[in-house]
Amino acid sequence: MKLPLLWLRDYVDIAANAKQVAARLSGCGFDVASIEDDVLDVDVWANRPDALSVYGLAREAAAAFDLPLKAAPGEGAPVAPVGASTIPVSIGDAGCGRYAMATADVQIGHSPPWLAERLAAVGVRPINNVVDISNYVMLEMGHPMHAFDVTCLKGPEIHVRRARPGEKLTTLDGQARQLDETMLVIADHDAAVAIAGVMGGKDSEVSSKTTRIAIESAWFHPATVRSTSKRLGLKTEASARFERGADLTAPVRALQRMLALLKSCGAGQASGPVADIYPRPAATKQVPLRRDRIARLLGQSVPDADVTRILTRLAFRLNAAPEGWTVDVPPFRVDITREADLVEEVGRHWGFDRIPATFPVVRAASPQPSPGVLRDRRVRQALVGAGLQEAVTFTFIQADAAAPFVPEGRSPLAIANPLSEKFAVLRPSLLPGLLDSLAHSRRRETDTVRLFEIGATFDQSGERAAAGWILTGSRAAHWSERDSPLDFFDASGLAAVLGGSFGISLHLRPLDGRPWLARGRGAALVLGDGDAASVGWVGEIQTGLVQARGLTAAEQVFGGEVDLEALAAAARDRSSAIQPLPRFPSIVRDVSIVIDERLPAAEVRGTISANAPSTLASIREFDRYRGQGVPAGQVSLSLRLTFRDAERTLTDSEVQQAVSRIVRALEERHGARLRGG
């Protein structure tokens, strides 16, 4: 909000210069972005529509300097009496809480220099005296108005209603707008002539030929104006004020102020009474304010005299009560709904700098973090420990980016009122955002990228918490090994790390029908063997998705995603896994078997575990060979079996018996045979 110091002094006799005024307003919580030619650029909070006006900021300045505030514009002797309208007016929708109108005979011309200069100082281009006076009153009082050319109104009459299906209106900016029945419009006898609270229509605008105008001053429900503005993608000075919450008591005062300026500027004269349709007058809102509550929230008591002075300067009315006051809230303060809001008002103008820095008194133990926080912390520790970096991406994404990650026959969840096409749907997976982050990193010549994200995903069944990861580039090699590219097993190994952090094992199962995965290069993550439900997936990302983000087809990208809620539900207490260091030596046996190459390694490990004694400490595959000496369709798999007993040293015969039993089980169940046997 631009605030010329000259205009401010119309209502407060401030002798201070612009910098001193800016300092006082900043001390009250307003951010003064800049000062230029004695014009302050004040950033106004979204919940303070009353401060989007010169008079509203003058009220704040009067309280800050402890100076009297002059009467508000439009108060005093009315220019025109309130009575029956010369043009029939009706309200047909609850989206309009009040509608006032007056007619005036006008002579269109240039505005007086003082008025044009004030508009120019705040960045508003002067147009003609009638339009300029309307803009002047909006900036001065914070209440938007609109003038119609009466000769362009059919009837003439005015109706406030919802738009009809398929109705169109060309607005003042020359754009043809498609309306729908959710939008509130101002209409004459035949059609819409303005979009309520947003913008007027081109066909009824005031022009150089206008001789008689109808001036609208109304109050529209904030949600109605906000919805219409968003759906049309049309933001105006009027909508910015209405959608935050205008003053329900201001329409008639604003009209009287405009009529007075028309008369004093020689631009026109009221030609009838002011009509005021006000079906549900605003009730006075009362909020209790206690002395001990002020002291508790601010950390220090404030003298009663200061509380009374501050709130009275801000137009609150105080009534004595046993523990403090009952405060009547002025209708323009839509942000005041509870006692804490009043305490904030006192603190702002009493001075937060006067409150000593002390630690608050702790009266109760801090509540336990929610299970989701602890769960996410465990996942974050596991993946960061595995060498990944965390990414944070948007929950809203483009529909085209979401489509490849939706199962066939389904569609992503669309947002009814998106900010733009870039944020049109809710993400069905974490991978679209991670792919964009990976591409961003690769464009900055980062060869190896390892990212993960923890966040919500959405489908037709609702919202789920998930963890996703994505990898490309080279494996960080040990000095004794050759460097090699990251592959499927690096991605699936992260799933094992995640499962281990919850004390459970995630098994791999063949997976098809996922359009974002390269064919035959994906696996489902399951919590058990057999037909256990899938809790995620892992695999190579389809080449087309990689190329669409500017990467080459040669760059293999691997990723995975797991349902954290399912993982947490299956988690086991990890304290039982903590064991002392072994006191007795282990015995290692290597076994090489020839087996069907299509058999998953997880099934081989399962068979070994089921037929081994409790002394089997670990199973590790260390070699896989296909070629000379191995029949087609089969593979030589070498496994390292480690045996250990916590109470004694095992004998060679015991270990050999265990190995023989394991080999027989592999032969009987999978048709395996010892290599060389």
C-alpha positions as CSV (number, residue, x, y, z in Angstrom):
1,M,0.0,0.0,0.0
2,K,1.5,3.4,-1.1
3,L,1.1,6.0,1.6
4,P,1.9,9.7,0.7
5,L,2.8,11.6,3.8
6,L,0.8,14.6,2.6
7,W,-2.3,12.5,2.4
8,L,-1.7,10.9,5.8
9,R,-1.6,14.4,7.3
10,D,-5.2,15.0,6.3
11,Y,-6.2,12.8,9.2
12,V,-3.3,13.0,11.7
13,D,-1.3,16.1,12.6
14,I,2.1,14.4,12.4
15,A,5.1,16.7,12.4
16,A,7.5,13.7,11.9
17,N,9.2,13.1,8.6
18,A,8.8,10.1,6.4
19,K,11.6,8.1,7.9
20,Q,10.3,8.7,11.5
21,V,6.8,7.6,10.4
22,A,8.2,4.5,8.7
23,A,10.2,3.7,11.9
24,R,7.0,4.0,14.1
25,L,4.9,1.9,11.7
26,S,7.7,-0.7,11.5
27,G,7.7,-0.8,15.3
28,C,4.0,-1.7,15.1
29,G,4.7,-4.7,12.9
30,F,4.3,-3.2,9.4
31,D,7.1,-3.6,7.0
32,V,7.9,-0.4,5.1
33,A,9.6,-1.6,2.0
34,S,10.8,1.7,0.7
35,I,10.4,5.5,0.9
36,E,10.5,7.7,-2.2
37,D,9.5,11.4,-2.4
38,D,7.7,11.2,1.0
39,V,5.7,8.2,-0.2
40,L,5.9,5.1,2.0
41,D,5.5,1.7,0.5
42,V,3.9,-0.3,3.3
43,D,3.5,-4.1,3.1
44,V,0.1,-5.0,4.6
45,W,-0.6,-8.4,6.1
46,A,-3.2,-10.5,4.3
47,N,-5.5,-10.5,7.4
48,R,-5.5,-6.7,7.6
49,P,-7.8,-5.3,4.9
50,D,-8.5,-2.2,7.0
51,A,-4.8,-1.2,6.5
52,L,-5.2,-1.2,2.7
53,S,-6.3,2.4,2.9
54,V,-4.8,5.8,3.8
55,Y,-7.3,6.2,6.6
56,G,-6.5,2.7,8.0
57,L,-2.8,3.5,8.1
58,A,-3.5,6.9,9.6
59,R,-5.3,5.1,12.4
60,E,-2.2,3.0,13.1
61,A,0.0,6.1,12.9
62,A,-2.3,8.0,15.3
63,A,-2.0,5.2,17.8
64,A,1.8,4.9,17.3
65,F,2.4,8.7,17.9
66,D,-0.5,8.9,20.5
67,L,-2.2,11.6,18.5
68,P,-5.9,12.3,17.8
69,L,-7.4,10.9,14.6
70,K,-9.7,13.1,12.6
71,A,-13.2,12.0,11.6
72,A,-13.3,9.3,8.9
73,P,-14.1,10.4,5.3
74,G,-17.9,10.3,4.6
75,E,-18.9,11.0,8.2
76,G,-20.8,14.1,9.1
77,A,-23.6,15.8,7.2
78,P,-24.8,13.5,4.3
79,V,-24.7,14.9,0.8
80,A,-27.8,12.9,-0.2
81,P,-30.4,11.5,2.1
82,V,-30.9,7.7,2.5
83,G,-34.2,6.7,0.8
84,A,-35.8,4.8,-2.0
85,S,-33.7,4.3,-5.1
86,T,-34.4,6.0,-8.4
87,I,-33.3,2.7,-10.0
88,P,-34.8,-0.6,-8.8
89,V,-32.2,-2.6,-6.9
90,S,-32.6,-6.2,-5.5
91,I,-30.3,-8.8,-3.9
92,G,-30.9,-12.3,-4.9
93,D,-28.0,-14.1,-3.3
94,A,-26.4,-14.3,0.1
95,G,-23.0,-13.6,-1.4
96,C,-24.0,-10.0,-1.2
97,G,-24.5,-8.8,2.3
98,R,-25.2,-5.1,1.5
99,Y,-25.8,-3.1,-1.6
100,A,-26.0,0.7,-1.7
101,M,-26.5,2.8,-4.8
102,A,-26.8,6.5,-5.7
103,T,-27.3,8.3,-9.0
104,A,-25.6,11.5,-10.0
105,D,-25.6,13.8,-13.0
106,V,-22.0,14.3,-14.1
107,Q,-19.8,16.3,-16.5
108,I,-16.9,14.1,-17.6
109,G,-13.6,15.9,-17.7
110,H,-10.1,16.0,-16.1
111,S,-9.6,15.7,-12.4
112,P,-8.3,18.6,-10.3
113,P,-4.5,18.6,-10.2
114,W,-4.3,17.9,-6.5
115,L,-6.4,14.7,-6.9
116,A,-4.5,13.6,-10.1
117,E,-1.2,14.1,-8.3
118,R,-2.2,12.0,-5.3
119,L,-3.3,9.2,-7.5
120,A,-0.1,9.4,-9.5
121,A,1.9,9.3,-6.3
122,V,0.5,5.9,-5.4
123,G,0.9,4.5,-8.9
124,V,-2.7,5.0,-10.3
125,R,-3.1,6.5,-13.7
126,P,-5.7,9.3,-13.9
127,I,-8.5,8.6,-16.4
128,N,-11.4,11.1,-15.9
129,N,-12.9,12.8,-12.9
130,V,-15.6,10.2,-12.2
131,V,-13.3,7.2,-12.4
132,D,-10.5,9.0,-10.5
133,I,-12.8,10.0,-7.7
134,S,-13.9,6.4,-7.4
135,N,-10.3,5.2,-7.2
136,Y,-9.4,8.0,-4.8
137,V,-12.2,6.9,-2.3
138,M,-11.1,3.3,-2.6
139,L,-7.5,4.2,-1.7
140,E,-8.6,6.6,1.0
141,M,-11.2,4.5,2.7
142,G,-10.3,1.0,1.5
143,H,-13.8,0.4,0.1
144,P,-14.1,-0.3,-3.7
145,M,-16.9,1.2,-5.7
146,H,-18.0,1.1,-9.3
147,A,-19.9,3.6,-11.5
148,F,-22.3,2.5,-14.3
149,D,-23.4,4.6,-17.2
150,V,-27.2,4.7,-16.6
151,T,-28.0,5.0,-20.3
152,C,-26.3,1.6,-20.9
153,L,-28.4,-0.2,-18.2
154,K,-31.4,-2.1,-19.5
155,G,-34.5,-1.2,-17.5
156,P,-32.7,0.6,-16.0
157,E,-32.5,-1.8,-13.0
158,I,-29.9,-3.6,-10.9
159,H,-30.1,-7.2,-9.7
160,V,-27.4,-9.1,-7.7
161,R,-27.5,-12.8,-8.7
162,R,-25.4,-15.8,-9.7
163,A,-24.3,-16.0,-13.3
164,R,-26.4,-18.1,-15.6
165,P,-24.9,-21.2,-17.3
166,G,-23.0,-20.1,-20.4
167,E,-23.3,-16.4,-19.6
168,K,-20.5,-14.2,-20.9
169,L,-19.3,-10.7,-20.1
170,T,-16.6,-8.5,-21.7
171,T,-14.9,-6.8,-18.8
172,L,-13.3,-3.3,-18.7
173,D,-9.9,-4.8,-19.8
174,G,-11.5,-5.8,-23.1
175,Q,-11.4,-9.6,-22.3
176,A,-14.5,-11.8,-23.0
177,R,-15.0,-13.8,-19.8
178,Q,-16.9,-17.1,-19.6
179,L,-19.0,-17.1,-16.4
180,D,-20.5,-20.0,-14.5
181,E,-23.2,-20.4,-11.9
182,T,-20.6,-20.2,-9.0
183,M,-19.9,-16.6,-9.8
184,L,-21.8,-13.6,-8.4
185,V,-22.6,-10.9,-10.9
186,I,-24.4,-7.5,-11.0
187,A,-27.0,-7.6,-13.8
188,D,-29.5,-5.2,-15.4
189,H,-32.8,-6.4,-16.7
190,D,-31.2,-8.5,-19.5
191,A,-27.7,-9.6,-18.7
192,A,-24.7,-9.3,-16.4
193,V,-23.0,-5.9,-16.4
194,A,-20.2,-6.5,-13.8
195,I,-18.5,-9.3,-11.9
196,A,-19.3,-8.7,-8.3
197,G,-16.3,-7.4,-6.3
198,V,-13.9,-8.0,-9.3
199,M,-14.4,-5.9,-12.4
200,G,-17.1,-4.0,-14.2
201,G,-18.3,-4.6,-17.8
202,K,-17.2,-2.9,-20.9
203,D,-20.7,-2.1,-22.2
204,S,-21.7,0.0,-19.2
205,E,-18.4,1.8,-18.5
206,V,-18.2,5.5,-17.9
207,S,-17.1,7.3,-21.0
208,S,-16.7,10.9,-22.3
209,K,-20.3,10.8,-23.4
210,T,-21.7,9.8,-20.0
211,T,-24.0,12.3,-18.3
212,R,-25.7,10.2,-15.6
213,I,-24.1,7.5,-13.5
214,A,-25.3,4.9,-11.0
215,I,-22.7,4.4,-8.2
216,E,-22.4,1.0,-6.6
217,S,-21.0,0.6,-3.1
218,A,-21.5,-2.9,-1.8
219,W,-20.2,-5.7,0.5
220,F,-19.5,-9.1,-1.0
221,H,-18.7,-12.3,0.9
222,P,-14.9,-12.8,0.8
223,A,-15.0,-16.4,-0.2
224,T,-17.3,-15.6,-3.2
225,V,-15.0,-12.9,-4.5
226,R,-11.9,-15.1,-3.9
227,S,-13.3,-18.0,-5.7
228,T,-14.5,-15.9,-8.7
229,S,-11.1,-14.1,-8.9
230,K,-9.2,-17.4,-8.9
231,R,-11.5,-19.2,-11.4
232,L,-11.2,-16.2,-13.9
233,G,-7.5,-15.6,-13.2
234,L,-8.4,-12.0,-12.7
235,K,-6.9,-10.0,-9.8
236,T,-7.8,-6.4,-9.2
237,E,-7.5,-3.7,-6.5
238,A,-11.2,-4.3,-5.7
239,S,-10.9,-8.1,-5.4
240,A,-7.8,-7.7,-3.2
241,R,-9.8,-5.8,-0.7
242,F,-13.1,-7.7,-0.9
243,E,-11.6,-11.2,-0.7
244,R,-9.8,-10.2,2.6
245,G,-12.9,-8.9,4.2
246,A,-14.3,-5.4,3.6
247,D,-16.2,-3.3,6.2
248,L,-19.9,-4.2,6.2
249,T,-20.7,-0.7,7.7
250,A,-18.8,1.3,5.1
251,P,-20.8,1.2,1.8
252,V,-23.1,4.2,2.6
253,R,-20.2,6.3,4.0
254,A,-18.1,5.6,0.9
255,L,-21.0,6.7,-1.3
256,Q,-21.5,9.9,0.7
257,R,-17.7,10.6,0.4
258,M,-17.8,10.1,-3.4
259,L,-20.9,12.3,-3.8
260,A,-19.1,15.0,-1.8
261,L,-16.0,14.8,-3.9
262,L,-18.1,14.9,-7.1
263,K,-19.7,18.1,-5.9
264,S,-16.5,19.8,-4.6
265,C,-14.6,19.0,-7.7
266,G,-17.4,20.3,-10.0
267,A,-17.7,16.8,-11.6
268,G,-21.4,16.3,-10.7
269,Q,-24.3,16.4,-8.4
270,A,-26.4,13.7,-6.6
271,S,-29.7,13.2,-8.5
272,G,-31.6,11.3,-5.9
273,P,-31.4,9.6,-2.5
274,V,-28.9,6.9,-1.5
275,A,-30.5,3.5,-1.6
276,D,-29.3,1.0,1.0
277,I,-30.4,-2.6,0.9
278,Y,-29.1,-4.1,4.1
279,P,-31.0,-7.4,4.9
280,R,-28.8,-8.6,7.9
281,P,-27.2,-5.7,9.8
282,A,-23.8,-6.5,11.3
283,A,-23.9,-7.4,15.0
284,T,-21.3,-5.9,17.4
285,K,-18.6,-8.5,18.2
286,Q,-17.4,-8.6,21.8
287,V,-14.2,-10.2,23.0
288,P,-13.1,-10.5,26.6
289,L,-9.6,-9.2,27.6
290,R,-8.1,-10.1,31.0
291,R,-5.1,-8.5,32.6
292,D,-3.5,-11.8,33.6
293,R,-3.9,-13.0,30.0
294,I,-2.0,-10.0,28.7
295,A,0.8,-10.6,31.3
296,R,1.0,-14.3,30.5
297,L,1.1,-13.9,26.7
298,L,3.4,-10.9,26.6
299,G,5.6,-11.9,29.5
300,Q,5.0,-8.7,31.3
301,S,2.1,-6.7,32.7
302,V,0.9,-3.6,30.8
303,P,-0.6,-0.7,32.8
304,D,-4.4,-0.4,32.5
305,A,-4.0,3.2,31.2
306,D,-1.8,2.0,28.3
307,V,-4.2,-0.8,27.4
308,T,-7.1,1.7,27.3
309,R,-5.1,4.3,25.4
310,I,-3.9,1.9,22.7
311,L,-7.1,0.1,22.0
312,T,-9.2,3.3,22.1
313,R,-6.8,4.9,19.5
314,L,-7.4,1.8,17.3
315,A,-11.2,2.4,17.5
316,F,-11.9,-0.4,20.0
317,R,-14.5,0.4,22.7
318,L,-13.7,-0.9,26.2
319,N,-16.2,-1.8,28.9
320,A,-15.0,-2.5,32.4
321,A,-15.1,-6.1,33.6
322,P,-14.0,-7.7,36.9
323,E,-10.8,-9.3,35.4
324,G,-10.2,-6.6,32.8
325,W,-12.4,-5.5,30.0
326,T,-15.1,-6.6,27.5
327,V,-14.0,-5.1,24.1
328,D,-16.3,-4.1,21.3
329,V,-14.5,-4.9,18.1
330,P,-15.0,-2.4,15.2
331,P,-16.5,-4.0,12.1
332,F,-13.5,-3.2,9.9
333,R,-11.2,-5.4,12.1
334,V,-12.1,-8.7,10.6
335,D,-8.9,-10.2,12.0
336,I,-9.9,-9.9,15.7
337,T,-11.7,-13.0,16.8
338,R,-10.2,-14.0,20.2
339,E,-8.5,-12.6,23.2
340,A,-5.0,-13.4,21.9
341,D,-5.7,-11.1,19.0
342,L,-6.4,-8.2,21.4
343,V,-3.2,-9.0,23.4
344,E,-1.3,-8.7,20.1
345,E,-2.7,-5.3,19.4
346,V,-1.7,-4.1,22.9
347,G,1.8,-5.6,22.4
348,R,2.3,-4.1,19.0
349,H,1.7,-0.5,20.1
350,W,3.1,-0.8,23.7
351,G,6.3,-2.0,22.2
352,F,7.7,-5.5,21.9
353,D,11.1,-4.0,22.5
354,R,10.0,-3.2,26.1
355,I,9.3,-6.9,26.9
356,P,12.4,-8.4,28.7
357,A,14.0,-11.5,27.2
358,T,13.2,-14.3,29.6
359,F,12.6,-18.0,29.3
360,P,9.0,-19.1,29.6
361,V,8.0,-21.1,32.6
362,V,7.6,-24.8,31.8
363,R,4.5,-26.1,33.5
364,A,4.3,-29.5,31.8
365,A,6.5,-32.0,30.0
366,S,6.7,-31.6,26.2
367,P,4.3,-34.0,24.4
368,Q,5.7,-37.0,22.7
369,P,6.4,-36.5,19.0
370,S,3.8,-38.0,16.7
371,P,4.6,-41.5,15.4
372,G,4.9,-40.1,11.9
373,V,7.7,-37.8,13.0
374,L,9.7,-40.7,14.6
375,R,9.1,-42.9,11.6
376,D,10.3,-40.3,9.1
377,R,13.3,-39.6,11.3
378,R,14.3,-43.3,11.2
379,V,13.9,-43.4,7.4
380,R,16.0,-40.2,7.0
381,Q,18.8,-41.5,9.2
382,A,18.9,-44.8,7.2
383,L,19.0,-43.2,3.8
384,V,21.4,-40.4,4.7
385,G,23.6,-43.0,6.2
386,A,23.5,-44.9,2.9
387,G,24.9,-41.9,1.1
388,L,21.8,-40.2,-0.3
389,Q,20.8,-36.5,-0.1
390,E,17.3,-35.4,0.8
391,A,15.2,-33.5,-1.7
392,V,11.9,-31.6,-1.1
393,T,9.6,-31.2,-4.1
394,F,6.1,-29.9,-4.7
395,T,3.0,-31.9,-3.8
396,F,1.2,-30.3,-6.7
397,I,2.6,-31.2,-10.2
398,Q,1.6,-31.0,-13.9
399,A,-0.9,-33.5,-15.2
400,D,1.5,-34.6,-17.9
401,A,4.2,-35.3,-15.3
402,A,1.8,-37.3,-13.1
403,A,0.3,-39.4,-15.9
404,P,3.1,-42.0,-16.4
405,F,3.1,-42.8,-12.7
406,V,-0.6,-43.7,-12.5
407,P,-1.6,-47.4,-12.9
408,E,-3.4,-48.1,-16.2
409,G,-7.1,-47.3,-16.3
410,R,-6.8,-44.6,-13.6
411,S,-6.1,-40.9,-13.6
412,P,-4.3,-38.5,-11.2
413,L,-6.4,-36.5,-8.6
414,A,-7.1,-33.1,-10.2
415,I,-7.2,-29.9,-8.1
416,A,-10.5,-28.1,-8.4
417,N,-8.9,-24.6,-8.3
418,P,-5.2,-24.9,-9.2
419,L,-2.8,-22.0,-9.0
420,S,-1.7,-22.8,-12.5
421,E,-1.3,-25.7,-15.0
422,K,2.1,-26.5,-13.3
423,F,0.2,-27.4,-10.1
424,A,-2.9,-29.0,-11.6
425,V,-2.9,-32.5,-9.9
426,L,-1.8,-34.1,-6.7
427,R,1.3,-36.3,-7.2
428,P,0.6,-40.0,-7.4
429,S,4.3,-40.8,-6.7
430,L,7.4,-39.1,-5.4
431,L,9.4,-40.0,-8.5
432,P,8.2,-37.1,-10.8
433,G,9.7,-34.6,-8.4
434,L,12.8,-36.6,-7.8
435,L,13.3,-37.0,-11.6
436,D,13.1,-33.2,-12.0
437,S,15.6,-32.7,-9.1
438,L,17.9,-35.3,-10.6
439,A,17.8,-33.6,-14.0
440,H,18.4,-30.2,-12.3
441,S,21.6,-31.6,-10.7
442,R,22.8,-33.3,-13.9
443,R,22.5,-30.0,-15.8
444,R,25.0,-28.6,-13.3
445,E,27.6,-31.2,-14.2
446,T,27.0,-33.5,-11.2
447,D,27.8,-36.9,-12.6
448,T,26.5,-39.0,-9.7
449,V,23.2,-38.1,-8.1
450,R,21.6,-40.0,-5.2
451,L,18.4,-38.5,-3.9
452,F,15.6,-39.4,-1.6
453,E,12.4,-37.8,-0.4
454,I,9.8,-38.4,2.3
455,G,6.4,-37.1,1.7
456,A,2.7,-37.8,0.8
457,T,1.4,-39.4,-2.3
458,F,-2.2,-39.5,-3.5
459,D,-4.6,-41.7,-5.3
460,Q,-8.3,-42.5,-5.4
461,S,-8.1,-44.2,-2.1
462,G,-6.6,-41.3,-0.3
463,E,-3.3,-40.0,1.0
464,R,-0.3,-42.2,1.9
465,A,3.1,-41.5,3.4
466,A,5.9,-42.7,1.2
467,A,9.7,-42.7,0.8
468,G,11.2,-42.6,-2.6
469,W,14.8,-42.7,-3.9
470,I,16.6,-42.2,-7.3
471,L,20.1,-43.0,-8.4
472,T,22.3,-42.4,-11.4
473,G,26.0,-42.3,-12.2
474,S,28.9,-44.2,-10.7
475,R,29.3,-46.3,-7.6
476,A,31.7,-44.8,-5.1
477,A,34.4,-47.5,-5.5
478,H,36.9,-48.7,-2.9
479,W,40.5,-48.0,-3.7
480,S,41.0,-51.7,-4.3
481,E,38.1,-52.1,-6.8
482,R,37.3,-50.8,-10.2
483,D,34.8,-48.1,-10.6
484,S,31.4,-49.2,-11.9
485,P,28.0,-47.7,-12.7
486,L,25.1,-47.8,-10.2
487,D,22.7,-50.5,-11.1
488,F,19.5,-52.3,-10.0
489,F,21.1,-53.9,-7.0
490,D,22.2,-50.5,-5.6
491,A,18.5,-49.4,-5.8
492,S,17.2,-52.6,-4.3
493,G,19.9,-52.5,-1.6
494,L,18.4,-49.3,-0.4
495,A,15.1,-51.1,0.1
496,A,16.9,-53.6,2.3
497,V,18.5,-50.8,4.3
498,L,15.0,-49.3,4.8
499,G,13.6,-52.6,5.9
500,G,16.5,-53.2,8.2
501,S,15.9,-49.8,9.9
502,F,12.4,-51.2,10.8
503,G,13.7,-54.6,11.8
504,I,12.0,-56.4,8.9
505,S,13.1,-57.9,5.6
506,L,11.8,-56.7,2.2
507,H,11.7,-59.4,-0.5
508,L,11.7,-58.9,-4.2
509,R,9.0,-60.3,-6.5
510,P,8.9,-59.9,-10.3
511,L,6.8,-56.9,-11.4
512,D,5.2,-56.0,-14.7
513,G,2.5,-53.5,-15.8
514,R,4.2,-50.4,-14.4
515,P,4.6,-47.9,-17.3
516,W,7.3,-45.9,-15.6
517,L,9.7,-48.9,-15.3
518,A,11.8,-50.4,-18.1
519,R,10.3,-53.7,-19.2
520,G,11.7,-56.6,-17.2
521,R,13.8,-54.3,-15.0
522,G,11.5,-53.8,-12.0
523,A,10.5,-55.7,-8.9
524,A,7.8,-55.4,-6.2
525,L,8.8,-55.0,-2.6
526,V,6.9,-57.4,-0.3
527,L,7.0,-58.1,3.4
528,G,7.0,-61.9,3.1
529,D,7.1,-64.8,0.7
530,G,4.4,-66.1,-1.5
531,D,1.4,-63.9,-2.1
532,A,2.3,-61.2,0.4
533,A,1.0,-57.8,-0.5
534,S,3.3,-55.3,-2.2
535,V,4.4,-52.3,-0.2
536,G,6.4,-50.7,-3.0
537,W,8.6,-51.2,-6.0
538,V,12.2,-50.8,-7.2
539,G,13.7,-50.8,-10.7
540,E,15.1,-49.0,-13.7
541,I,13.1,-45.9,-14.8
542,Q,11.8,-46.1,-18.4
543,T,14.1,-44.4,-20.9
544,G,11.4,-42.1,-22.3
545,L,10.9,-40.5,-18.9
546,V,14.6,-39.9,-18.6
547,Q,15.0,-38.4,-22.0
548,A,11.9,-36.1,-21.5
549,R,13.9,-34.4,-18.8
550,G,16.9,-33.7,-21.0
551,L,19.0,-36.7,-20.1
552,T,20.4,-39.1,-22.6
553,A,19.2,-42.6,-23.2
554,A,22.6,-43.9,-22.2
555,E,22.2,-42.6,-18.6
556,Q,20.5,-45.4,-16.6
557,V,18.3,-44.1,-13.8
558,F,17.2,-46.4,-11.0
559,G,14.6,-45.7,-8.3
560,G,12.2,-47.1,-5.8
561,E,9.3,-46.2,-3.5
562,V,7.9,-47.7,-0.4
563,D,4.7,-47.2,1.6
564,L,6.0,-46.0,5.0
565,E,2.7,-46.6,6.7
566,A,2.8,-50.3,5.8
567,L,6.4,-50.5,6.7
568,A,5.8,-48.9,10.1
569,A,2.8,-51.2,10.8
570,A,5.0,-54.3,10.2
571,A,8.0,-52.9,12.2
572,R,9.4,-55.1,14.9
573,D,11.2,-54.0,18.1
574,R,14.8,-53.7,17.1
575,S,16.1,-54.0,20.6
576,S,16.0,-57.8,20.4
577,A,18.5,-57.6,17.5
578,I,21.2,-56.2,19.7
579,Q,23.7,-58.9,20.6
580,P,27.1,-59.0,22.3
581,L,30.2,-59.5,20.2
582,P,30.7,-63.3,19.5
583,R,33.1,-65.0,21.9
584,F,33.6,-68.1,19.7
585,P,34.9,-68.4,16.2
586,S,32.8,-68.8,13.1
587,I,33.2,-71.5,10.4
588,V,32.7,-70.5,6.7
589,R,31.7,-72.9,3.9
590,D,31.4,-71.9,0.2
591,V,28.8,-73.7,-1.9
592,S,28.5,-73.4,-5.7
593,I,25.3,-74.8,-7.3
594,V,24.0,-74.9,-10.8
595,I,20.4,-73.7,-10.8
596,D,17.6,-72.4,-13.1
597,E,18.6,-68.8,-14.0
598,R,14.9,-67.5,-13.6
599,L,14.8,-68.5,-10.0
600,P,15.0,-65.5,-7.7
601,A,17.9,-65.5,-5.3
602,A,15.4,-64.7,-2.5
603,E,13.8,-68.1,-2.9
604,V,17.2,-69.8,-2.7
605,R,18.0,-68.0,0.5
606,G,14.6,-68.9,1.9
607,T,15.2,-72.6,1.3
608,I,18.6,-72.4,2.9
609,S,17.2,-70.6,6.0
610,A,14.3,-73.1,6.3
611,N,16.7,-76.2,6.3
612,A,19.6,-74.8,8.2
613,P,20.3,-75.2,12.0
614,S,20.1,-72.1,14.3
615,T,23.9,-71.8,14.0
616,L,23.6,-70.4,10.5
617,A,24.7,-66.8,11.1
618,S,24.6,-65.4,7.5
619,I,24.1,-66.1,3.8
620,R,25.8,-64.1,1.1
621,E,25.9,-64.5,-2.7
622,F,29.4,-63.7,-3.9
623,D,29.5,-65.0,-7.5
624,R,27.1,-65.6,-10.4
625,Y,28.4,-67.2,-13.6
626,R,27.0,-68.1,-17.0
627,G,29.1,-69.6,-19.8
628,Q,31.3,-72.5,-20.6
629,G,30.5,-75.5,-18.5
630,V,27.1,-74.3,-17.4
631,P,24.0,-75.5,-19.4
632,A,21.9,-73.0,-21.3
633,G,19.1,-71.6,-19.1
634,Q,21.0,-72.2,-15.9
635,V,23.5,-70.3,-13.8
636,S,26.2,-71.1,-11.4
637,L,25.5,-69.4,-8.1
638,S,28.2,-69.3,-5.3
639,L,27.1,-68.7,-1.8
640,R,29.1,-68.1,1.4
641,L,27.5,-69.7,4.5
642,T,28.7,-68.6,7.9
643,F,28.1,-70.8,11.0
644,R,28.5,-69.7,14.6
645,D,27.3,-70.8,18.1
646,A,27.1,-68.3,20.9
647,E,27.9,-70.9,23.6
648,R,30.7,-73.1,22.1
649,T,33.0,-73.7,19.2
650,L,31.4,-75.8,16.4
651,T,33.1,-78.9,15.0
652,D,33.8,-79.5,11.3
653,S,31.5,-82.5,11.3
654,E,28.5,-80.5,12.6
655,V,29.0,-77.8,10.0
656,Q,29.4,-80.5,7.2
657,Q,26.2,-82.2,8.2
658,A,24.3,-78.8,8.1
659,V,25.8,-78.1,4.6
660,S,24.8,-81.5,3.3
661,R,21.2,-81.0,4.6
662,I,21.0,-77.6,2.9
663,V,22.3,-79.0,-0.5
664,R,19.8,-81.9,-0.4
665,A,17.0,-79.4,0.2
666,L,18.2,-77.3,-2.8
667,E,18.3,-80.4,-5.0
668,E,14.8,-81.6,-3.9
669,R,13.0,-78.2,-4.1
670,H,14.8,-76.4,-7.0
671,G,16.5,-79.1,-9.0
672,A,19.9,-77.7,-8.1
673,R,23.1,-79.6,-8.3
674,L,26.6,-79.0,-6.9
675,R,28.9,-77.6,-9.5
676,G,31.5,-80.1,-10.4
677,G,29.5,-82.8,-8.7
